[in-house]
Amino acid sequence: MIAKIKNITGTVRRILINHPETRDDDRLLCLKVWAEQNPNLRSPYTSFYGFAQDFLSEKYADTESIRRTRQKLQNQHPELRGRNYMARQAASLTMQKEMRRQLI
């Protein structure tokens, strides 16, 4: 798992910098990572079956590795965080306070 994350760190970082919309959208980030791993995916002639076979044979980074890499990069580099970061942090604090109140 660690080797996969190291292999895609540069790709994920480059995408987060050049495509800010991916900072809050892991699905879009995954698609862009996979398209960099295989530029033929952008072709209308690429079949889903071919993609699925390659994905299952681990030719593409898995979604969890991409998500974890994004999370680590955003933790280390706050400028790569998306617009929703602050809202998520505030919601998390609110939820923690609610949980504490219910436990008391």
DAZIFEN-V583835 format. One record per pair of residues at least 24 apart in sequence whose C-alpha atoms are under 7 Angstrom apart, sorted by the first residue. I is the first residue (numbers start at 1). J is the second residue. D is the distance in Angstrom with one decimal. If there is no record, write none. Layout:
BEGIN
i=I j=J d=D
i=I j=J d=D
END
This chain:
BEGIN
i=4 j=61 d=6.9
i=4 j=65 d=6.9
i=5 j=65 d=5.7
i=5 j=69 d=6.1
i=9 j=69 d=6.2
i=12 j=70 d=6.6
i=16 j=80 d=6.4
i=17 j=80 d=6.8
i=23 j=80 d=6.9
i=23 j=81 d=6.0
i=23 j=82 d=4.6
i=24 j=82 d=5.2
i=24 j=84 d=6.6
i=26 j=67 d=6.4
i=30 j=63 d=6.3
i=30 j=66 d=6.5
i=34 j=60 d=6.2
END
